[in-house]
Amino acid sequence: MLSVLCLSLLMVALDATILNVALPSLIADLDPDALQQLWIIDVYGLILGGLLVTSAGVGDRYGRKLLFLSGVALFGAASVVAATSESSAQLIAGRVLLAIGGAMVMPSTLSLIRNIFHDPRERTLAIGVWAAVAGAGAAIGPLVGGVLVEEYGWAAAFWVNIPVVVLTFAAGVWLLPEFKDLGHERLDWLGALLSVAGIIALAWGIKHLAKSGVDAPGLLVLLAGLGLLALFARRQLSLPDPLLDVRLFLSRPFTAAAVGTLMAMMAIGAALFLLSLWLQYVHGYSPSQAGLRTLPAALAALAGSLTAPWVMRHVSVRAAMTTGLACMVAGFLVLALSPEPTTYPYVAVVFVALGLGDGLAITTAAAVLVSAVPAERAGQAGAVSETSYELGVGLGVALLGSIHAAVYASDMAGRPSAARESIGQAAELNDPAVLAAARTAFDSALTTTAWVSVGFVAAGTVLVAWLVPKDFTATSAH
């Protein structure tokens, strides 16, 4: 049963980063502008993150197995839409559908683990395997995408989902138990609308402000998102059977786990996106060669996730989570301090530090979130974990990717307008001087973005250390 859940999770996690190395091939085929490129990459995480709370509520009331299987089927159909895209608009639409399917799958996997594994130690180990698959899936996305794109074209990054969908659906029908809580009241559809609109508006506002600077539209959307989420929280407090029991966040370890997951995924999501482009455009590696060079992140994430249950048996949750986040801070410091032009040995160290820290932090956080709630509310805990996870990836690419793009454009002042948009468009001009300048600007912007990332993740580490009691252990959450 765990293998079925993890296989579906691997599929959804791969799609978060599999297009990173496919972007050059995709740009050459569909010719998206710089804004469309960012949306192709990050709309998946933003939409998925916005829908997770609602999906978890549907699963709790109507059946987690039913939600899981429906999501797998939709994911397969959406993969066909994306793979057959003849325009950037169709591809973005396909990514939106993939996000909806993924939002149905992801909270179901973690909540079903909560229902299947009742022993706390077994559950922590199962969550470690789950987190290893999630982290490794996101990290090996560039490798899988690189091999497929180089051999079959960018559409293969979506066609690969089809056999996984068929296998997972068939095995899920046969093996997975159904769980739904008959004590729930009807789904709060108004609350669901508020949560979806609030999260998406918040994410879009941050993305817009990072890309275009502080302006009225960005501030209005950002404030609207915060307002909608405040209304959602207020409404949930007044309901006897809330879609999300926001009182869970009164638990400082619970809040710390959500924050830690968000910060870790922002960091590794942005790093994989930017460094995949760096490998291809600055150093000229093919998609498969670039993907192979991201493998240290996947292996380190696997190691961090699988050792996390052992770590949590010997040290406190605070120590485990802050150690993981501190590893990520160290990784960005290596990137920020590496001499320019940056060389791959430094980047390999960065990948190891980010992967190890991500695996340890994410697994510890997931164990705290899931173990802190009763079985009938496991969907809510799963939604919080997955929302932090996916929104972190989307926000990391949107925010840090936009900061990188702004610094790159500034360094390319005086160059052709197309070259200022992105290094991909600079490469298409076939002007050696412009491409050389673009490579230098991209590398320099990477250093600046690394320093910003150090500040973000360090602040998150301090916040987590403050929120989690010193003596709080994994067994304290049960």
Disulfide bonds with the S-S distance in Angstrom:
none
